[in-house]
């Protein structure tokens, strides 16, 4: 989707958890934070944040924007 919107090839990388954490640490992220981010990514992959609740919409006071619309506004030509 991002490639189609931007006109540039964007490759998707999906490293295993340890490779991801090691990469963050090598980039200067403290090990504890890298592990937290890795756990967060794993939770997302496992669907733990999937919801149909409207809490965010209520907090913002507006309808939520679809991902494609956001990416087009942000990165579109």
C-alpha beads as a LAMMPS data file, in Angstrom:
LAMMPS data file: protein, C-alpha beads

77 atoms
76 bonds

1 atom types
1 bond types

-500.0 500.0 xlo xhi
-500.0 500.0 ylo yhi
-500.0 500.0 zlo zhi

Masses

1 110.0

Atoms # bond

1 1 1 0.000 0.000 0.000
2 1 1 2.785 2.450 0.903
3 1 1 4.632 1.715 -2.355
4 1 1 1.488 2.393 -4.395
5 1 1 0.843 5.666 -2.562
6 1 1 4.392 7.027 -2.627
7 1 1 5.524 5.672 -5.974
8 1 1 8.647 4.238 -4.311
9 1 1 9.388 0.612 -3.582
10 1 1 9.064 0.036 0.159
11 1 1 10.228 -3.372 1.329
12 1 1 8.612 -5.026 4.313
13 1 1 11.003 -6.712 6.722
14 1 1 9.758 -9.038 9.444
15 1 1 12.745 -10.081 11.563
16 1 1 12.352 -12.592 14.365
17 1 1 12.101 -11.123 17.855
18 1 1 15.767 -11.575 18.814
19 1 1 17.031 -10.111 15.535
20 1 1 14.726 -7.117 16.014
21 1 1 15.892 -6.521 19.588
22 1 1 19.564 -6.959 18.641
23 1 1 19.149 -4.467 15.786
24 1 1 17.631 -1.877 18.090
25 1 1 20.407 -2.369 20.650
26 1 1 23.072 -2.016 17.936
27 1 1 21.363 1.238 16.909
28 1 1 21.761 2.560 20.462
29 1 1 18.432 1.685 22.067
30 1 1 18.872 0.436 25.643
31 1 1 18.286 -3.330 25.958
32 1 1 15.308 -2.885 28.316
33 1 1 13.517 -0.552 25.919
34 1 1 14.370 -2.740 22.913
35 1 1 12.871 -5.746 24.735
36 1 1 9.743 -3.736 25.585
37 1 1 9.325 -2.675 21.948
38 1 1 9.840 -6.258 20.840
39 1 1 7.136 -7.423 23.237
40 1 1 4.831 -4.693 21.975
41 1 1 5.410 -5.820 18.383
42 1 1 4.716 -9.427 19.338
43 1 1 1.456 -8.396 21.013
44 1 1 0.392 -6.541 17.859
45 1 1 1.255 -9.580 15.723
46 1 1 -0.815 -11.766 18.043
47 1 1 -3.842 -9.488 17.653
48 1 1 -3.858 -8.357 21.263
49 1 1 -4.692 -4.781 20.244
50 1 1 -7.426 -5.648 17.735
51 1 1 -10.652 -4.097 18.874
52 1 1 -13.913 -2.726 17.574
53 1 1 -14.326 -0.425 20.566
54 1 1 -14.886 3.266 19.920
55 1 1 -12.835 4.674 22.799
56 1 1 -10.330 6.481 20.572
57 1 1 -13.037 8.017 18.422
58 1 1 -14.791 9.262 21.551
59 1 1 -11.562 10.703 22.967
60 1 1 -10.761 12.497 19.698
61 1 1 -14.318 13.657 19.209
62 1 1 -14.298 12.596 15.570
63 1 1 -14.531 9.596 13.284
64 1 1 -11.265 7.696 12.927
65 1 1 -9.358 7.896 9.655
66 1 1 -8.695 4.755 7.634
67 1 1 -5.026 3.806 7.263
68 1 1 -5.010 4.249 3.484
69 1 1 -6.471 7.754 3.794
70 1 1 -3.866 8.733 6.419
71 1 1 -0.983 7.384 4.332
72 1 1 -2.243 9.150 1.216
73 1 1 -2.521 12.487 3.026
74 1 1 0.866 12.048 4.695
75 1 1 2.947 10.476 1.908
76 1 1 0.962 10.883 -1.311
77 1 1 2.300 12.865 -4.225

Bonds

1 1 1 2
2 1 2 3
3 1 3 4
4 1 4 5
5 1 5 6
6 1 6 7
7 1 7 8
8 1 8 9
9 1 9 10
10 1 10 11
11 1 11 12
12 1 12 13
13 1 13 14
14 1 14 15
15 1 15 16
16 1 16 17
17 1 17 18
18 1 18 19
19 1 19 20
20 1 20 21
21 1 21 22
22 1 22 23
23 1 23 24
24 1 24 25
25 1 25 26
26 1 26 27
27 1 27 28
28 1 28 29
29 1 29 30
30 1 30 31
31 1 31 32
32 1 32 33
33 1 33 34
34 1 34 35
35 1 35 36
36 1 36 37
37 1 37 38
38 1 38 39
39 1 39 40
40 1 40 41
41 1 41 42
42 1 42 43
43 1 43 44
44 1 44 45
45 1 45 46
46 1 46 47
47 1 47 48
48 1 48 49
49 1 49 50
50 1 50 51
51 1 51 52
52 1 52 53
53 1 53 54
54 1 54 55
55 1 55 56
56 1 56 57
57 1 57 58
58 1 58 59
59 1 59 60
60 1 60 61
61 1 61 62
62 1 62 63
63 1 63 64
64 1 64 65
65 1 65 66
66 1 66 67
67 1 67 68
68 1 68 69
69 1 69 70
70 1 70 71
71 1 71 72
72 1 72 73
73 1 73 74
74 1 74 75
75 1 75 76
76 1 76 77
